[in-house]
Amino acid sequence: MLSASQLADFERDGFLVLKGQLPDQDICRLERGLANNPPLDGTLYDVRELHYPEPGRYTLANNCLKDPDLAFLAEHPAVVPAAADVLGADPRLSAYVIYDRTPGGSGIPSHHDYKRWRPVGSSMNWVFTIVPFCDFDAAAGRFYVAPGSHHLDRISAGPERPLEVRAPEKPDEASFIDPELQRGDVLLMNMHTWHRADGNTSDHHRVGAFNKYAAADAPPATGYFLYDDDVHEALSPGNRSLLAVHDDRSIDTTRLVLVRHLDEPEILLVPDDSGRLVLPGGPAFVEQAIPDWDRGNVIASLQANLRDQLRIETPWVSYVGDFSEGGHLCRVYGYTLTGLGFPVPYRGAVWMNRSQLESARDDLTFGYEPAAFNGWLDPTIVRGKGLTQAQSRVNQFAY
């Protein structure tokens, strides 16, 4: 458990270094897991295709942690309780990523990682847990942070229920410091904290685990990365709740909980081909406007479906949950109408309040519609605004 002083340091600086938390035998085990799973998910920001281990920055992510020699880090007692302390909530693993910057691999410029289009970045309360496999020194490439750059005062309640986040001010490069991370340390870092890294000029690989945990009550606005069932089974039974979602089925459809009249909320449903009622939406596809390896944002396909079905386009949506539609999953988002739109009827659609929806259960296509409605209205969930990649290429803070 972190002390009151450590928590105060984290709140003030946006990061906290816990020295020597993982014994060398644990790092050796992680290195064994890495050797058995070469980081072939892809390269980052390289124009030409590289082949590991040519000079570059490679990632091992997605479902790699089904390997027991990697999975144990996701539930490590030196990591998870500390993450829970700074989150102030039970943690949910939103990303398991090992970065391997091979000799000659380039650095990365200063940036922060709250990103409204990414499953790993769009929660309103998440934390990095960084574990170096080697010393991040001058040769391997130092890791820098800008103390206080997280600016928590940028987050506020706006007229809409999801929280507002103002665009950040980039800190001066002279304000960045080297926390002198060494093999086996744990760095806890706020999602808004600016950081950067130097290139690897050494003759060895610069490797570290850069995992992310979201608070259980603050799901990513785009939805989680969907881990498969083997990953769930790789975790010990007492820690499987670290995965908010897992399934071997794919997300093939996406739908919207569209709500009006917050004093007595009503949900919109449309008829399917058989005349039963379903949430608006349709087939899901993967947007490719911004190259990324963390899948899960299907907002672009939802917006395309809404334009076809209802002739509307919402400025944002926020994740509600994943629901079974037979052989696949449906990723459901929510949006509440403000009453400021032009009052054009939604032809063929039906508005229902909670009691009407419950009474109409036999007429619903899938049966999860009431649960999705209630999930969107749940006042205990802290929500952000999820955007498409195309929107975020313009300005992810603009909506």
N, C-alpha and C positions, 0 to 999 in steps of 0.2 A: 504494500500500500504506500502511495506517495504521501509525503508529509505536507502539512499546510504550507510550509515554506516553498517546497518544490512546486506545488500547485500555483502558488502566487507567482513564482518565477515563470512558469509556463504561460500564465495569463498575461504577464507583463511583456515577455519577450517573444512569445509565439513559438517557442521551442524549449526543450529540456534534454540535456544529455545525461544518460545513466551509464556510468563507466563500468566496463567489465561485467556486464550482466549475463552473457552467454559463455560458459566454459569452453575451452578449446575443443573438447571432445564433441560438443554440439556443432561448432563451426566445421569441424572435420566431417561430421555426418552430413551436414548441408552440402559441403563440397563433393562428397560422394554422390549425393542425390543429383547435383548439378552435372557431374560427369556422366551419369546415366541418362540424363535428359538434356542433351546439348541445346542451347537456346536458339531454337530455329523458328520461333514465332515470327521473326522478321527483324528488320533493322529500323532504326529511327532516324528520320531526317537525312537519309543518304539518297542522293539522286540516282546513282546506279545501283543495280542489284549486287549485293555482296554475298560472299560465301564464307561462313564461319570456319576458321577464326581470322579472316582478313581484318585489317584495321577498321574498326567501326564500333557502334554501340548496339548491342543485341539484347533481346528480351527473352526470358522464359516465363511464361504467364499462363493464362487461360486455365486449363484443367491439369497442369503439371503437378499440382500438389496431391494428386492421388497416390504419388510415390510416398511411402511412409518416411523416407529419408528427407522429404521436403515438408510433408504435412505437419510434422510435429512443431514446426516453427509457428504455424498459424494459431496453435493453441498453447504456445510456450508460456509457462508461468512467470517468466521474466518480462513478457510482452503484453499479454492480454489484460491482466489486472491493471497495469499502468495505463493502457489505453482506456480502460473503463473509467479510471479515476479522472483523466483529463476530459473525457467525454461527459462525465456525470451521468452515464447511462450504460446499460448492457451493450457491448459492442457486437456488430455484425460485420463479417469480413466482406469488404467490397472489392478488394483486389489483392491478389498474391502475385507479385512481380519480382523476378530476380534480374537485375541489370548486369550485363557483362560488357565492360568497356575494354576491348582487347588492346594490346600494345599498339600505339599510334592512333587509337580511337579519339575522336574529337570531343571537346567539352560541350556544355550546353549553356546558353545565355540565361540571364536572370529572368525569372518568371514566377508565377504562383500557380496553384493547381486547382482552385475552385473554377470549374468549367461546367456551364449549364447544358452542354450537349453530351457530356460523357457519363456513363454509368459510374465510373470511379471518382468523378469530381463534382456531381450535382447534388449531393446531400447537403443539408444545411448545418450538419455537425459531424465532421469526420476528421480523422487524424492519421498522419503518416507514422509508421513505426519502421525506422530505418536501422538495419543491422549490417555493418560492414563485415565482409569476409577477410579484408586486409586493411592495413592502415591507409587511410585516405590522406596520404602525405603529398609533398611537392612533386614527387616522381609519378606516383600513381594517379594523381589528380585530386586536389583538395575540393572539399564540398563546403560551400559558403552559405550562410544565412544572414538575413537582414533583421536584426532584433527590432521588435515592435512594428514590423511592416504589415502585420496581419490586420490592423485597424478594425477591430470588432465594432466600432461605432458606425461603420458603413452599413451595418445590417439593421433593418428596422421593419416594423409593421407598417404596411401601406393600406390603401383602400381595399385591396384584394387580400384574401386570406393567406396565400403563400407570401413568405417574407420577401422584402425588397433588399437588394444588394446593390449599392452604388459602385460605379467603376472605381478601381483602385488608383492610387497615385504611385507611380514607380519610384522606389527609393533610390537615393543616390548610390552609385556604385561604390563610393568610398565608405558607405555605412555597412557593407557586408563584412562579416567576420568569419574566421575559420574556427569552428568548434573543436578541431583536432580529433576527429573521429578515428578510432582505432578498432582493430579486429575484436569483435565480441561486445562492443558498446551497443547501446540502444539510443537512438535519437527519436524523441517524440516531437512532431512538428505540426502546428496548426495548418489547416488546409489553405488559409489565406497568406501564409508566410512566404515571402519572396526568397528564392534560393537560386544558386547556380553552381556549376562544377567546371573544373579545369579538365583538359584532355589528359590522356594517359601517355606519358613519355617514358614510362618504365619498361622493363623487359618481361613483365608479368601481367596477368589479367587483373583488372580492377572490378571486383564483384561485390555486390551488396543486395540485400533483400529490401525492397521499398514497398512494404505492404500497407494497406489502408483499411481502416475500420470506421464504419459509420455507426452512429448511435441508433439503437433499435427503434427509437421513435422518430427518426429523421431519415427515411429511405431516400435513395437517390431520386431526383425529380424525373430522370429518364427511365428509371427502373434499374434493377441490379443486373450485373453480369450473371448469366445463368450457368451455375456449376452443374456438372453431371452427377449421377447418383454414386459413382465410384469415389468421387471426392468426399461426399457425405460419409461414406463408409470408411474412408481413410482416417477420419477424425475419431477420437475416442468418444464413446457414447455420451459422456457427460458434457462434451463440448460441441456436439453437433448442432446446437442452436446457434453457433457462430455463423452458419450459413442461413441467410434469410430465405433463399430459394435454391432449389436443386431439382433437376429432372433430366432424364435422358431424352424426353421429347423436345422438339424445337418450338419456338414461338412463330407460328405461321399466320396468326391473325392479330389484329389490334382494334380496340374499340374505345369509345368515350362515354364516360358518365357526364352528361351535359345537364346541368342543374339550373333552375331559375327559382326566384322567390325564396330567399333565405329565411323569411319569417315562417313560411310553411313550404319547405323545399319540395320541388317537383322534378322528376327525371324524365328525359325524353327517350322514347323507344320508337323503333321503326318496324314495319312488318317484314318478315323474311319471305322467301319464295312460297312457303306453305301457308302464309298468313299469320304465323305466330309472331310474337314480339321479341325484339332483340335490341341490344345497344347498337347505335350507329357505328360503322367501321367496316373493316373488310381485310383483305389479304395484307400481310406484312412483307416488307422488303428491307434490305439493308442499304442505308444511304451511304454514298461514297464521296461526299463533298469534302470531307476532311479525313485523311488517312489515319486510321487508328486500328488497334488490334483488340480493343475491348468492345465486344458486341453487346447490344441490348437496347439501344435507342432506336425505336421504330416509330418515332413521332412523325417523320416525313411521310411515311406511308399512311399513317392515320390522317394527316392533313389532306393528303390526296383523296382518300376515301370520303372525308367530310365535304370536300369541295364537290365531289360527284353526287353524293347523296343529299346533302343539306344546303349546298351552296354557301357554306360559311368557312372561315379560316380563323381559328383562335390564335391570339398572339403567343400563347404558351399553353402547355398542359402540365400536369403533374401526376406521377405514378400512383396508382391505386393498388394494383396487385396482378398476379398471374393466375389465370383460371383455366380449368380443363375444358376443352372443346373436343372431347373424344380422343382421337389419335394425336392431337397436338395441344399446345398451350395458346392462350390468348392473353396478350399484354394489354391491360386496361389502364387508361389514364382518366383524369377528371378535369373539368373546367366549369366554373360557375359564371353565368351571364351577369353582367353588371347592370343591365337595364338601359344602357346607353346606345345599344345598337338600333338600327332601323327596324321597326316592327313589321317585318314580313313573315307570314305564316310558314311553318315547316310542313309542306304538303305531305299528307299521308302519315305524319308522325303523331304520336300520342303522348301527352303529358300525364304523369301519374305522381300522386304523393305517396308517402310510405304505406299507408293503409290500403290504398288502391293497388299498389304494386304487390303487396302481400296477398290480396284477394285474387290477383290475376296470375298467381304462380302456375296454374295449369296451362296458361296461354303463353308462357315464356319459352323461348327457344332452348335455353341451356339450363336455367334454374339458378345460376349464380348472380343474376342481376340484382336481387335485393342485397346480397352481401357486398357487391361492388358499390351500390348506392350508399349503404351504411359506412363502408370503408372510406369513401370520399368525404363524408360528413363527420367522421371521427375527430372530435376536437383535441384529442391527445397527440395527434400526429403533427410533427413540425415539417412543413412543406416548403419547397423551393419551386422555382419555375423552370421547367424543362423546355429546351429549344431544339429545333433541328440543327444539323450541322450547317446547312445553307444560311439560316438566320445568324448563326454564331460567327460565320465568316465575315459578316458585316459588322456586328457589334453584339456580343452576347449579353451586354447589360442594357440594351436599348428597349426592352419590352417589359 
